[in-house]
Amino acid sequence: MQVVQMSTMTLKEAPFCVAANGTVWSLTLMDLTGNSISEVVRDQFACMPFLEQLFLSDNAIKTIQLHAFRGLRHLKVLKLDSNKISQLTVMYFRSLMTLEVLLIDNNIIETIEEGTFQDQRELRELSLGRLEYIYELHLNSIFYVFPPKIQRLSIDAHYGTTFNLEQISQPEGTFVLELNGDRLDFADCDNNVLKAVRELKVVCNLFICKNNFMAPYFPNLESFEISGGAERAPLSNSKISTLLHLKHLKLSNLRFSNYTEAGMVFWNLTKLQTLVLVNCHLSFLTGSMFKDLTSLQLLRLYSDSPLVLIDGVFEVLPALTAFVLDRVDFQCSCENGWVLDWAESTEKVQVIFLQKQKCVWHYQVLNFLETMEKLCQTDAQYICYVATAGCVCLLLSAAIGYRFARWPSVVLFFRLRGWVERRFGRQWNRRRRRVEVADGEIEEMQYDAFVSFCSRDEAWVLGEMATRLEEQGNPRLRLCLHNRDFEVGKDIMDNITESIYSSQCTVCLISRRYLQSDWCSLEMRVATHRQLEYQKHRLILVFLEHISPFELSAFHR
C-alpha cells in the first residue's frame, strides 16, 4: 500500500503508528484533508519513513507538538493550509530537510520564531499567511539563508506589514512572488532578492518602498499583476514603463484618471505580449498610449465606467492577434462607431465578445452594436440599404413573374399596344388588315388560315395537310406556316402577331407535345384573344390524338 486516502471523514485523531504497531515502509502519500484533527502529536508519523506527501489541509489544527514530524526524512510536500495554527517555531520543521513544498496559508499567524525555515534548503514553494499580527517581517531572520531553489513565495499579510530583507542571500534562479495585504511596505529597495523575481502578483492598496511605488525595484520582471483599491492605490504610472523586460501586465482596480501622466503608462514596454486592464477607470484609450507596444498580441479589457476608444488606437499594434472585451460599457457615441467597422474588416485580429457589450445612453444601458447602427447610420448607408432592398424585391418579382405570368403578360402587352394605337387613330396595317371597310365590303386577307403546330408534327403538316389544302383543295387555300412564311430577321413575337392578324382563321393542331410547348401555347393564346377581339375571326382546334378535356383551359373546353 502506497497511498492512504482518508479525506473528509471527520477524524479527530490520527494514531496510525499506534495502530500499525510497526513501520509502514511502503507508504508514500497520506491525505487527511477536511477532517477535524486539532493536534499533531509527537512522532505521529514516525512509522512512515518513506512518506513523501502529507496533506493536512482544512482541519482544525491548533497545536503542533515538539518533533511532530520527526522521522519523515523523505517528506517533500506538506500542506497545513486552512487550519488554526497561530505560531511557527524552529522545532516544527527542523527534521524536514528534504521538504520542497510547504503550504501554511489561511492560518492566522501571530508569531514566527527566528530561524523557522533555516533547514529547508530544498524548498521550492512556500505559502505563508495570514500575518494579521505581524507588522514587520524579517525574511533574513526566518530563513537565515534564502532558499536557493525557491520557485514560488506567497505571503498573505492581511492588514499589511513591512518587509525587511537586509543582507539575505540571493537565490540561484528566478522565482514567483505573490503578496497580499492592505499595505505592503519594503524597507530595502535595492536588495538582490528583488532582482531574482521573475513574476510578481500583488493585491494591495499601498505597494511602496520609502513612499515610492515599489514595482520599479523589480528590474527583471517578466510578468506583473497588481490589484488594489481604485480610490487609494498610489500608482505612479510612469514607473511601470521602466520595467523593460515585461511580457505580461495585468492592472486591476486602479484609478488612472487621478494621474496626469496616464498616457505614459505603457511607454517603452516593447516586449509586452499580454495586457489586461480591469476597472482601471480609463476614460479613453489612444494610439499614443500604446505606441511602444510593438510586440503586444493580446489586449483584454474589463471596465465598469464608460470608455471611448479613439480611432486608430489599434494601428500602432502590429502584432495584435486577439482583442477580448470581457465587459466594456462604451459611451453611446459615434466616436466609438469605428470599432464596428474595424472589427468587421480586420482579418488578423480576433475580436471576442463584442456582440455582448453595452453602452450608456441617457442613463440607459443599451446593446452597443444595435445602438451604434441606429445612431451612426449615414445618409449614404441608408440610400444603399433602400436601393439594395429595392433591387432584391425587383429581382424576386421578376423571377416569380417569369415563372407564373410570362405568357399572359406577353399577350397583355400586345393587346395594350393595339388598344393604344387604335385609341389614338394609328392604323395597324403592318400587323393586320381591317376586314370591313367603310362601305361594308369585305377586304381580302393575306392568308386564309394560320396553322399552329409543334415541330414533331411538321412532317405531316408539310407532306399531307399543306399539300392537299393548297394544291388539291377547291378552292385552294392560302396557309401561313411559321417555318415557311415568317419574315426572316423580324422578332418572332411580331411574326406571330402579324400572321394571326393577317389570317381569316387560326388552325391549331393539338397534341400533347403541342400543349407542352411554350411557343405553341403562346400562338393559341394570341389566336384566342384575336377571336375575342374580332368576332369574325375563327379558331379551329384539330386534335391529332386523344386529349382529355381537363388538359385544356376552361374556355377551349
Backbone hydrogen bonds, N-H to C=O, Kabsch-Sander energy under -0.5 kcal/mol:
donor,donor_aa,acceptor,acceptor_aa,energy
4,V,29,L,-2.4
5,Q,3,V,-0.5
6,M,4,V,-0.7
6,M,31,D,-2.6
8,T,33,T,-2.7
10,T,34,G,-0.6
16,F,14,A,-1.9
17,C,44,Q,-0.7
19,A,15,P,-1.8
20,A,16,F,-2.7
21,N,17,C,-1.5
22,G,17,C,-0.7
24,V,47,C,-3.1
25,W,23,T,-0.9
28,T,2,Q,-2.9
29,L,2,Q,-2.1
30,M,53,Q,-2.3
31,D,4,V,-2.8
32,L,30,M,-0.6
32,L,55,F,-2.8
34,G,57,S,-2.1
35,N,32,L,-0.8
36,S,11,L,-2.4
38,S,12,K,-0.9
40,V,63,T,-2.3
41,V,39,E,-0.7
43,D,67,H,-2.0
44,Q,41,V,-1.4
44,Q,68,A,-0.6
45,F,68,A,-0.8
46,A,43,D,-1.1
48,M,45,F,-1.8
51,L,48,M,-1.7
52,E,28,T,-2.4
53,Q,28,T,-2.0
54,L,77,V,-2.6
55,F,30,M,-2.6
56,L,54,L,-0.6
56,L,79,K,-2.5
58,D,81,D,-2.1
60,A,37,I,-1.9
62,K,38,S,-2.8
63,T,38,S,-1.4
65,Q,40,V,-2.6
65,Q,63,T,-0.5
68,A,65,Q,-1.5
70,R,67,H,-1.2
72,L,69,F,-1.5
73,R,71,G,-1.6
74,H,49,P,-0.7
75,L,72,L,-1.1
76,K,52,E,-2.8
77,V,52,E,-2.4
78,L,101,V,-2.7
79,K,54,L,-2.2
80,L,78,L,-0.6
80,L,103,L,-3.2
82,S,105,D,-2.0
84,K,61,I,-1.9
86,S,62,K,-0.6
88,L,111,T,-2.0
92,Y,89,T,-0.8
93,F,89,T,-0.6
93,F,90,V,-0.6
94,R,90,V,-0.6
96,L,93,F,-1.4
97,M,95,S,-1.5
99,L,96,L,-0.9
100,E,76,K,-2.5
101,V,76,K,-2.8
102,L,125,E,-2.6
103,L,78,L,-2.1
104,I,102,L,-0.6
104,I,127,S,-3.5
107,N,129,G,-2.2
109,I,107,N,-1.4
109,I,130,R,-2.6
110,E,86,S,-3.9
111,T,86,S,-1.5
113,E,88,L,-3.1
115,G,141,S,-2.1
116,T,113,E,-1.4
117,F,142,I,-2.5
118,Q,115,G,-1.4
120,Q,117,F,-0.8
121,R,119,D,-1.6
122,E,97,M,-0.5
123,L,120,Q,-0.9
124,R,100,E,-3.1
125,E,100,E,-2.4
126,L,152,R,-2.3
127,S,102,L,-2.3
128,L,154,S,-3.4
129,G,104,I,-0.8
130,R,156,D,-0.6
131,L,156,D,-2.5
132,E,130,R,-1.3
133,Y,109,I,-1.0
134,I,131,L,-0.6
135,Y,133,Y,-0.7
137,L,162,T,-2.8
138,H,136,E,-0.6
139,L,137,L,-0.9
139,L,164,N,-1.8
140,N,164,N,-0.8
141,S,138,H,-0.8
142,I,138,H,-1.6
143,F,139,L,-1.7
144,Y,140,N,-1.5
145,V,143,F,-3.0
146,F,144,Y,-0.5
149,K,121,R,-0.6
150,I,147,P,-1.4
151,Q,124,R,-3.3
152,R,124,R,-2.1
153,L,176,V,-2.9
154,S,126,L,-2.9
155,I,178,E,-2.8
156,D,128,L,-2.6
157,A,155,I,-0.7
157,A,180,N,-3.6
158,H,180,N,-0.6
159,Y,157,A,-0.6
160,G,157,A,-2.5
161,T,183,R,-1.5
162,T,135,Y,-1.4
163,F,161,T,-0.5
163,F,185,D,-3.1
164,N,137,L,-2.8
165,L,163,F,-0.5
168,I,165,L,-1.3
172,E,148,P,-2.1
173,G,148,P,-0.7
175,F,196,A,-1.8
176,V,151,Q,-2.9
177,L,199,E,-3.0
178,E,153,L,-2.8
179,L,201,K,-2.8
180,N,155,I,-1.9
181,G,203,V,-2.5
182,D,158,H,-2.4
183,R,159,Y,-0.6
184,L,206,L,-3.1
185,D,161,T,-2.2
185,D,183,R,-0.6
186,F,208,I,-2.1
187,A,163,F,-2.8
188,D,163,F,-0.6
189,C,187,A,-0.6
194,L,191,N,-0.7
195,K,191,N,-0.7
196,A,192,N,-0.6
196,A,193,V,-1.1
197,V,194,L,-1.0
198,R,175,F,-2.4
198,R,196,A,-0.6
199,E,175,F,-1.3
200,L,223,S,-2.7
201,K,177,L,-2.6
202,V,225,E,-3.1
203,V,179,L,-2.2
204,C,227,S,-2.6
205,N,182,D,-2.0
206,L,182,D,-1.4
208,I,184,L,-2.3
209,C,212,N,-2.2
210,K,186,F,-0.5
212,N,209,C,-1.1
214,M,207,F,-2.1
217,Y,214,M,-2.2
218,F,215,A,-2.1
221,L,218,F,-1.5
222,E,198,R,-3.1
223,S,198,R,-1.5
224,F,248,H,-2.4
225,E,200,L,-2.8
226,I,250,K,-2.4
227,S,202,V,-2.3
228,G,252,S,-1.7
233,A,229,G,-2.3
235,L,233,A,-1.9
236,S,234,P,-0.7
237,N,235,L,-1.2
239,K,236,S,-1.8
240,I,236,S,-0.5
240,I,237,N,-1.2
241,S,237,N,-0.6
241,S,238,S,-0.5
242,T,239,K,-1.6
243,L,240,I,-2.0
244,L,242,T,-1.7
246,L,243,L,-1.5
247,K,222,E,-3.4
248,H,222,E,-2.1
249,L,274,T,-2.2
250,K,224,F,-2.6
251,L,276,V,-2.6
252,S,226,I,-2.6
253,N,278,V,-2.8
256,F,254,L,-1.2
256,F,280,C,-2.5
257,S,281,H,-0.6
258,N,255,R,-1.2
259,Y,256,F,-2.2
262,A,259,Y,-1.1
264,M,261,E,-2.1
265,V,262,A,-1.3
267,W,264,M,-1.2
269,L,266,F,-1.1
270,T,268,N,-1.8
272,L,269,L,-1.0
273,Q,247,K,-2.5
274,T,247,K,-2.1
275,L,298,L,-2.4
276,V,249,L,-2.7
277,L,300,R,-2.7
278,V,251,L,-3.0
278,V,276,V,-0.5
279,N,277,L,-0.5
279,N,302,Y,-3.8
285,L,308,V,-2.1
290,F,286,T,-0.8
291,K,288,S,-0.7
293,L,290,F,-1.7
294,T,292,D,-2.0
296,L,293,L,-0.9
297,Q,273,Q,-2.7
298,L,273,Q,-2.2
299,L,322,A,-2.0
300,R,275,L,-2.7
301,L,324,V,-2.5
302,Y,277,L,-2.1
303,S,327,R,-3.4
307,L,329,D,-1.2
308,V,283,S,-1.7
310,I,285,L,-2.5
310,I,308,V,-0.7
313,V,310,I,-1.7
315,E,312,G,-0.9
317,L,314,F,-1.5
320,L,317,L,-1.2
321,T,297,Q,-2.4
322,A,297,Q,-1.9
323,F,350,Q,-2.8
324,V,299,L,-2.6
325,L,352,I,-2.1
326,D,301,L,-1.7
326,D,324,V,-0.7
327,R,301,L,-1.2
329,D,303,S,-1.0
330,F,328,V,-1.2
330,F,358,K,-2.2
331,Q,307,L,-1.1
332,C,360,V,-1.9
333,S,331,Q,-2.8
336,N,333,S,-2.0
337,G,334,C,-0.7
339,V,336,N,-1.6
340,L,337,G,-1.0
341,D,337,G,-1.0
342,W,338,W,-2.7
343,A,339,V,-2.8
344,E,340,L,-1.9
345,S,341,D,-1.9
346,T,342,W,-2.6
350,Q,321,T,-2.6
350,Q,348,K,-0.5
351,V,349,V,-0.7
352,I,323,F,-2.6
352,I,350,Q,-0.6
356,K,353,F,-0.9
357,Q,354,L,-1.4
358,K,328,V,-0.8
359,C,366,L,-2.5
360,V,330,F,-2.2
361,W,364,Q,-3.0
364,Q,361,W,-1.1
366,L,359,C,-2.9
366,L,364,Q,-0.7
368,F,357,Q,-2.4
371,T,367,N,-2.2
372,M,368,F,-2.4
373,E,369,L,-1.9
374,K,370,E,-1.4
375,L,371,T,-2.8
376,C,372,M,-2.4
377,Q,374,K,-0.5
378,T,376,C,-0.5
382,Y,378,T,-2.1
383,I,379,D,-2.8
384,C,380,A,-2.4
385,Y,381,Q,-2.2
386,V,382,Y,-2.7
387,A,383,I,-2.9
388,T,384,C,-2.5
389,A,385,Y,-2.6
390,G,386,V,-2.7
391,C,387,A,-2.5
392,V,388,T,-2.3
393,C,389,A,-2.3
394,L,390,G,-2.5
395,L,391,C,-2.6
396,L,392,V,-2.4
397,S,393,C,-2.6
398,A,394,L,-2.6
399,A,395,L,-2.5
400,I,396,L,-2.5
401,G,397,S,-2.9
402,Y,398,A,-2.6
403,R,399,A,-1.8
404,F,400,I,-2.4
405,A,401,G,-2.7
409,S,405,A,-1.4
410,V,406,R,-1.7
411,V,407,W,-2.4
412,L,408,P,-2.4
413,F,409,S,-2.2
414,F,410,V,-1.9
415,R,411,V,-2.1
416,L,412,L,-2.5
417,R,413,F,-2.3
418,G,414,F,-2.2
419,W,415,R,-2.3
420,V,416,L,-2.5
421,E,417,R,-2.1
422,R,418,G,-2.3
423,R,419,W,-2.7
424,F,420,V,-1.8
425,G,422,R,-1.3
426,R,421,E,-2.8
429,N,427,Q,-1.1
431,R,428,W,-0.8
432,R,428,W,-2.0
433,R,501,Y,-0.8
437,V,441,E,-1.7
440,G,437,V,-1.7
443,E,435,V,-2.3
443,E,441,E,-0.5
446,Q,502,S,-0.5
447,Y,502,S,-2.2
448,D,478,R,-2.3
449,A,478,R,-1.7
450,F,505,C,-2.3
451,V,449,A,-0.6
451,V,480,C,-2.1
452,S,450,F,-0.6
452,S,507,V,-3.4
453,F,451,V,-0.6
457,D,454,C,-1.3
458,E,455,S,-1.1
461,V,457,D,-2.2
462,L,458,E,-2.6
463,G,459,A,-2.5
464,E,460,W,-2.4
465,M,460,W,-1.6
466,A,461,V,-3.4
468,R,464,E,-2.0
469,L,465,M,-2.4
470,E,466,A,-2.3
471,E,467,T,-1.9
472,Q,467,T,-0.8
472,Q,468,R,-0.9
473,G,468,R,-1.1
477,L,469,L,-2.5
479,L,477,L,-0.7
480,C,449,A,-2.3
481,L,479,L,-0.6
482,H,451,V,-0.5
484,R,481,L,-1.4
485,D,481,L,-3.7
486,F,481,L,-0.5
486,F,482,H,-0.8
490,K,487,E,-1.3
495,N,491,D,-2.3
496,I,492,I,-2.4
497,T,493,M,-2.4
498,E,494,D,-2.7
499,S,495,N,-2.3
500,I,496,I,-2.3
501,Y,497,T,-2.4
502,S,498,E,-1.0
503,S,500,I,-1.4
504,Q,447,Y,-1.3
505,C,448,D,-0.5
506,T,538,R,-2.7
507,V,450,F,-3.0
508,C,506,T,-0.6
508,C,540,I,-3.2
509,L,452,S,-2.7
509,L,507,V,-0.6
510,I,508,C,-1.0
510,I,542,V,-3.0
515,L,511,S,-2.2
516,Q,512,R,-1.3
517,S,513,R,-0.7
517,S,514,Y,-0.8
521,S,517,S,-2.0
522,L,518,D,-2.1
523,E,519,W,-2.4
524,M,520,C,-2.2
525,R,521,S,-2.2
526,V,522,L,-2.8
527,A,523,E,-2.2
528,T,524,M,-2.1
529,H,525,R,-2.8
530,R,526,V,-2.2
531,Q,527,A,-2.1
532,L,528,T,-2.2
533,E,529,H,-2.1
534,Y,530,R,-2.7
535,Q,533,E,-0.5
537,H,534,Y,-1.8
538,R,504,Q,-1.5
540,I,506,T,-3.2
540,I,538,R,-0.5
541,L,539,L,-0.5
542,V,508,C,-3.2
542,V,540,I,-0.6
543,F,541,L,-0.5
544,L,510,I,-2.8
544,L,542,V,-0.7
545,E,510,I,-0.6
551,E,548,S,-2.0
552,L,549,P,-1.5
557,R,553,S,-1.9
